[in-house]
Amino acid sequence: MKQELPGIEENKKLYEIALQYKELSPWNWMWDSDVFGVQNPENGEIGYCCVLGRAGMEYGLLVYLGTEGLKAYLKTQSRKFHPDDMDSLDSLHIQKCLNLFFEDRTHLTKRDLKIINTLGLEFRGPRSYPFFRSFEPGYFPWYLNREEVKYLTIVLQQVIGVCSRFKENPEMLKSPSPGEFFVRTVKKERG
């Protein structure tokens, strides 16, 4: 199945909101265990968002897609993966998620750099380049297609709002019952 590539305007919106997210830097007050959801307005699927960076290793956002993605997240959180353990390798192949990392230029491919150049963006310094990928179980991480770009743009808009509110009220994501998550939904009104 051929995936439709995002257009310049869709990429522009995604990079703009990604840079707003970086400027907010919610990893300064959130942990990767502060999970919340954002519903996809196109198909109703929930993406479970996980802010990365508090530990100082990777900075960005993971969006685990649907029940399958959430189960993969919970599996990796419930077990300690050791580099010599085969399960640590397996954890890379069970992920169903979209990711945004802030990386050094050397981590980007020619395709990534072409998008950045087309958009007229410039970045300087370590971990300053937005780096997007889609993970599907059993597949090599790949570039985002048009639908993923549109959805991740919506997610980042919602994430910025939730993270800002969480800074003021760290109790807002506490679940009233085990297995329940705070979820944002987006509605279309009058187009």
C-alpha positions as CSV (number, residue, x, y, z in Angstrom):
1,M,0.0,0.0,0.0
2,K,1.5,3.3,-1.1
3,Q,1.4,6.1,1.5
4,E,0.7,9.6,0.5
5,L,3.5,12.1,1.3
6,P,2.8,15.3,3.2
7,G,2.8,18.6,1.4
8,I,4.9,21.6,2.2
9,E,2.1,23.3,4.2
10,E,1.5,20.2,6.2
11,N,5.2,19.9,7.0
12,K,5.4,23.6,7.8
13,K,2.7,23.3,10.4
14,L,4.2,20.2,11.9
15,Y,7.7,21.8,12.3
16,E,6.2,25.1,13.6
17,I,4.3,23.3,16.4
18,A,7.2,21.0,17.1
19,L,9.4,24.1,17.7
20,Q,6.7,25.5,20.0
21,Y,6.8,22.3,21.9
22,K,10.6,22.4,22.2
23,E,10.4,26.0,23.4
24,L,7.9,24.9,26.1
25,S,10.3,22.1,27.2
26,P,7.8,20.2,29.3
27,W,10.4,17.6,30.1
28,N,11.5,20.1,32.8
29,W,8.4,19.2,34.9
30,M,7.0,16.0,33.4
31,W,8.1,12.4,33.4
32,D,7.5,9.7,30.7
33,S,5.0,8.1,33.2
34,D,2.7,11.2,33.0
35,V,0.7,9.6,30.1
36,F,-2.4,11.2,28.6
37,G,-4.3,10.7,25.4
38,V,-5.3,12.7,22.3
39,Q,-8.1,11.3,20.1
40,N,-7.6,11.3,16.3
41,P,-10.6,13.2,14.9
42,E,-10.4,11.3,11.6
43,N,-10.7,7.7,13.0
44,G,-11.4,8.0,16.7
45,E,-8.2,6.2,17.7
46,I,-6.4,7.5,20.8
47,G,-2.8,8.3,20.8
48,Y,-1.2,8.0,24.3
49,C,1.4,10.7,24.8
50,C,4.6,10.4,26.7
51,V,6.9,13.4,27.2
52,L,10.6,12.4,27.0
53,G,13.6,14.2,28.5
54,R,13.3,14.5,32.2
55,A,16.1,11.9,32.6
56,G,18.3,14.0,30.2
57,M,18.8,11.3,27.6
58,E,16.3,11.9,24.8
59,Y,14.2,15.0,24.4
60,G,10.9,14.7,22.6
61,L,7.5,13.0,22.5
62,L,6.2,9.5,21.9
63,V,2.6,9.0,20.8
64,Y,1.6,5.3,21.3
65,L,-1.2,4.5,18.8
66,G,-4.4,2.8,20.0
67,T,-4.7,-0.1,22.3
68,E,-1.8,-1.9,20.6
69,G,0.5,1.1,21.2
70,L,-0.6,1.5,24.8
71,K,0.0,-2.2,25.5
72,A,3.5,-1.9,24.1
73,Y,4.1,1.1,26.3
74,L,2.8,-0.6,29.4
75,K,4.9,-3.7,28.6
76,T,8.1,-1.7,28.3
77,Q,7.3,0.2,31.5
78,S,6.5,-2.9,33.5
79,R,9.8,-4.7,32.7
80,K,13.4,-3.7,33.0
81,F,15.1,-4.3,29.7
82,H,18.8,-5.0,29.9
83,P,20.9,-4.5,26.8
84,D,22.1,-8.2,27.0
85,D,18.5,-9.4,27.3
86,M,16.8,-10.5,24.1
87,D,13.6,-8.8,25.4
88,S,15.3,-5.4,25.0
89,L,15.7,-6.1,21.3
90,D,12.1,-7.3,21.2
91,S,10.9,-4.0,22.7
92,L,12.1,-2.2,19.6
93,H,9.8,-4.4,17.5
94,I,6.6,-4.1,19.4
95,Q,6.2,-0.3,19.3
96,K,3.3,1.2,17.5
97,C,3.9,4.9,17.8
98,L,4.8,8.2,16.2
99,N,7.8,10.0,17.6
100,L,9.4,13.4,17.7
101,F,13.0,13.6,19.0
102,F,15.3,16.6,19.0
103,E,18.5,15.4,17.5
104,D,21.9,16.5,16.2
105,R,22.2,17.1,12.5
106,T,24.2,13.9,12.1
107,H,21.1,11.8,13.0
108,L,19.1,13.1,10.1
109,T,18.9,11.7,6.6
110,K,19.1,13.5,3.3
111,R,15.3,13.3,3.1
112,D,14.9,14.9,6.5
113,L,17.4,17.7,5.6
114,K,15.7,18.3,2.3
115,I,12.4,19.0,4.1
116,I,14.1,21.4,6.5
117,N,15.8,23.2,3.6
118,T,12.6,23.4,1.6
119,L,10.9,25.0,4.6
120,G,13.8,27.5,5.0
121,L,14.5,26.4,8.5
122,E,17.9,26.7,10.2
123,F,19.0,25.0,13.4
124,R,22.1,25.4,15.4
125,G,23.5,23.4,18.3
126,P,23.1,20.0,19.8
127,R,19.7,18.4,19.8
128,S,18.1,21.2,17.9
129,Y,16.7,19.4,14.8
130,P,13.2,18.0,14.9
131,F,13.3,14.3,13.9
132,F,10.0,12.5,13.2
133,R,9.4,8.8,12.6
134,S,6.6,6.2,12.6
135,F,7.1,2.9,14.3
136,E,5.0,-0.2,13.3
137,P,5.6,-3.6,14.9
138,G,7.9,-5.7,12.8
139,Y,8.9,-2.8,10.5
140,F,11.9,-0.5,10.3
141,P,11.1,3.0,11.6
142,W,10.0,5.2,8.7
143,Y,9.1,8.7,7.7
144,L,5.6,10.1,8.5
145,N,3.0,9.9,5.8
146,R,0.4,12.7,5.2
147,E,-2.2,11.3,7.7
148,E,0.5,10.9,10.4
149,V,1.8,14.4,9.9
150,K,-1.7,15.8,10.2
151,Y,-2.5,13.8,13.3
152,L,0.9,14.6,15.0
153,T,0.3,18.3,14.3
154,I,-3.0,18.0,16.2
155,V,-1.4,16.0,18.9
156,L,1.3,18.5,19.5
157,Q,-1.2,21.4,19.7
158,Q,-3.1,19.4,22.4
159,V,0.1,18.3,24.1
160,I,1.2,21.9,24.5
161,G,-2.0,22.8,26.2
162,V,-2.0,19.7,28.5
163,C,1.6,20.2,29.5
164,S,1.1,23.9,30.3
165,R,-1.9,23.0,32.5
166,F,0.0,20.1,34.1
167,K,2.8,22.5,35.1
168,E,0.2,24.4,37.2
169,N,-1.7,21.3,38.4
170,P,0.5,18.1,38.5
171,E,-2.5,16.2,39.9
172,M,-4.6,16.6,36.7
173,L,-3.4,13.4,35.1
174,K,-4.0,11.2,38.2
175,S,-6.5,8.5,37.2
176,P,-9.6,8.0,39.3
177,S,-9.4,4.3,38.5
178,P,-6.6,2.0,37.3
179,G,-6.4,1.8,33.6
180,E,-8.1,5.1,32.9
181,F,-6.3,8.0,31.2
182,F,-7.0,11.7,30.7
183,V,-7.9,12.1,27.0
184,R,-8.3,15.2,24.9
185,T,-10.7,15.1,22.0
186,V,-10.9,17.4,19.0
187,K,-14.2,18.4,17.4
188,K,-14.8,19.9,14.0
189,E,-17.4,22.6,14.2
190,R,-18.6,24.5,11.1
191,G,-15.8,23.1,9.0
